[in-house]
Amino acid sequence: MAKLDAEGEQLRVGVFVCQCGHNIAGTVDCEAVAKFSETLDDVVAVFNNKYTCSEPGQLEVKNAIDEHNLNRVVIASCSPRMHEPTFRATLAGADLNPYLLEMANLREHCSWVHMGEPEMATDKAKDLVKMAVARARSLEAQDEMIVPITQKALIIGGGIAGIQSALDLADAGYKVCLVEKEPSIGGIMAAIDKTYPTMDCSI
Amino acid sequence: MADVGRHPNIELLAYSEVENVAGYVGNFTVTVRKKARYVDVKECTACGDCIDVCPVTAPDEFEEGLATRKAIYQPFPQAVPSAFVLNIDECLGNNPIACGKCLEVCDKDCIDYDDKDEHVDIDVGTVIVTTGMEVYDPTELDEFGYTRYENVITSMEFERLINSGGPTEGHLIRLTDHKQPKTVAFIQCVGSRSENKGNPYCSNICCMNTVKDCLLIKDHYPEIDIKVFYIDIRAFGKGFEDLFQRSKEKGAIYIRGIPGEIEEDPETRNLKLYVENTTAGGTDCHEVDMVVLSVGVHARADSDAIQKLLTLQRSQDGFFLEAHPKLKPVDAATQGVFFAGCAESPKDIKDSVTQAGAAAARANRLMMQGKVSVEAITSTIIPDLCKACGICVKVCPYNAISCDTKAKTPAVVVEAACSGCGACSAECPFGAITMKHFTDRQIEAQIDAMLEYNSQDKVLAFACNWCSYSGGDLAGTNRFQYPPNTRLIRTMCSGRVDKKFVLRAFARGAPIVLLSGCHFADCHYINAVHWTQRRVEKLWDELEKKGIRPERLQLEWISAAEGQKFATVMRAVEDLRQKVTPEEIEHTKKALAGVLEPPKPKAAAKKATEEEAAAQAAA
């Protein structure tokens, strides 16, 4: 039976199983994972995408949110450290709070590390989606805090990299504070005679 | 360099160190210690009168110790700021009997023996870490005899000898007899690509530096013979192969093989290099006048300090770790912090400049928006449950929580200062702190879902977002294979993993629970990981008292760079899982059954009931 979330809204979870070309589908039976997802509580729509992160993939997510009135989204693809910002933006584009997204990592933590064991990997993928749906069901919308940015940069180290960064930002109009440990900037570069590939002086 | 000194937008704090960083993206407050220089930077014109009278001589660091300087000196002629510095440890001091000569001759009165370190606070929105690297010291490599044989020098010393501004005014000489060498040998990969002493990685710059040095010698002294001993010549950059070929055309001879031993002829002070020629085969002996060790580079020894201040991570080679090796190569995982140059990995000037431009562009991209949204993962106090015990105040690494324990008023979280580790929530004995987006309910739902069926076959692993989870990602990227029995639950910090999560997992039939977080030095939340360790140690005792083998709860520190270790740990926990018997699991379930009972009504629930009753009565 469909549950209500904290706001009293009926839970409607959409699951998107990404094949990532052959990266996930080469080991994990994505269709079986999708089919299994349909049996999970409050899941009202399941999709199997070739590349969920691609433009058409994201469009499918957006359309599904509209069409199925989804209020929780589970994307079973790669690491959230890779594409969570991508899909949060997708949700925001569909007027859904970005924090109502949960990802299941079927690539880095499953298909790529269990390449010789497709059946076990598929079982694990199912569990990962099940856990993601369980978590998604209790996710709550969050408002991000907007903070102002001080228009000044700190550069730590006055070698060639620090010098270049400082000049670029200063030329762009920002105030820059360049901190150097030694009595002079220049770093190791300053001690070098000629530099390759131009064979000219370093300073 | 001079542009930096005169740019109206650049404040240059030379001879200064960053000592503290507080705040977060867009709003960092940085404390910088300006070290006492004993010379007024603004007034000093670098006239040099003080140098003439200073009686102290010391090795000149800039000249690699190949020349001397005075106790008051300019680091090098083009130094920026163009001002002198006084080494107070070497100076004889402001005692008219002992010295005080520089003070007497300085017309502008810019010398102050009583100068003190000064602290300044600077507010900045972004930080670029360009701390550079250090050059490898080959003294430990006995086979090359560096420091034992005077005519064996490093490539940095060679730079000073061939430099027209250097101690010999650019005349290449041997250190023993000050004569021009007839034959010079270069040995490549010194301190690089070695599994024993030195570093395992390629230092990137040394091949081309040697090619350049060969051309410099041949330009100045076509008659000097050059032999380069190498493993591979890596001339992969734009224009590099041309330079390499040109050095061969000019007569540099490249011999594939690294000398196993160098011997010095005690009379001539020439050097005999014994080497296996791996192209032609056979062992040869080459006698040369001078050997240049083409030394590699390594991460700075003082990287730890910056790492802790900005909660950065480092890869196994010691250099700072980028947020993503391909897609965010100049971003740190800490928002608003960027890397450029050799702080991130060994690289040449062109790559440093390129990366510096990229880092500046990334910082610009953030700052030009004027505002930034901060992830809504912070803690909130439930005032009705808070007993004002003050534990959370002690736990918080950011001093983001305040609580008046005497007045017994509920604790307060300053959201802007909270970084979202969740250690407070896990340590609160009254369940009065909710961690947004990583609530108890959300994490418990994952635990329950994972262990609903076939729990005996699975290992539950908690992994922190920044290190262990990323280590798992790296294992994936590298295709390190491990058994498919583990299921990861991601939290921002291992400090978020509440004791009750672990007990719940065991009560649900988990054979093994793993907690994995950052190494202490890598903790993204300053020191929140200490709470993980303390909690696990207490849990081990508690499990033992309940007759549960403490080994079933594992604790491992895995960094974002340790994909290999992640896979090894996953194999180890699977081995442990196989040793847990069904009887043991059943016993644990019974022993911990109480954990799964619904919590007793607390103050909040009671209050809600009262309110409801009041509302009903009113109706």
Interface residues (C-beta under 8 A of the other chain):
Chain A: S79 P80 R81 M82 Y99 N105 R107 E108 H109 C110 W112 V113 H114 M115 G116 E117 M120 A121 D123 K124 D127 L128 K130 M131 A132 V133 A134 R135 R137 S138 L139 E140 Q142 D143 E144 M145 I146 V147 P148 I149 T150 Q151 K152 A153 L154 I155 I156 G157 G158 G159 I160 A161 G162 I163 Q164 S165 A166 L167 D168 L169 A170 D171 A172 G173 Y174 K175 V176 C177 L178 V179 E180 K181 E182 P183 S184 I185 G186 G187 I188 M189 A190 A191 I192 D193 K194 T195 Y196 P197 M199 S202 I203
Chain B: M1 D3 V4 H7 P8 N9 I10 E11 L12 L13 A14 Y15 S16 E17 V18 Y24 V25 G26 N27 F28 V30 V32 R37 F62 E64 Q74 P75 F76 Q78 A79 V80 P81 A83 V85 I122 D123 V124 G125 T126 V127 I128 V129 T130 T131 G132 M133 V135 M156 E159 R160 I162 N163 S164 G166 G170 M208 N209 V211 K212 L215 L216 G237 K238 G239 F240 D242 L243 I306 H324 A340 G341 C342 A343 D348 I349 K350 S352 V353 Q355 A356 G357 A359 A360 A361 A363 N364 L366 M367 Q369 G370 K371 V372 S373 V374 E375 A376 I377 E415 A416 K436 H437 T439 R441 Q442 I443 A445 Q446 D448 A449 M450 E452 K458 N465 Y469 S470 G472 D473 A475 G476 T477 R479 F480 Q481 Y482 P483 P484 N485 R487 L488 I489 R490 A567
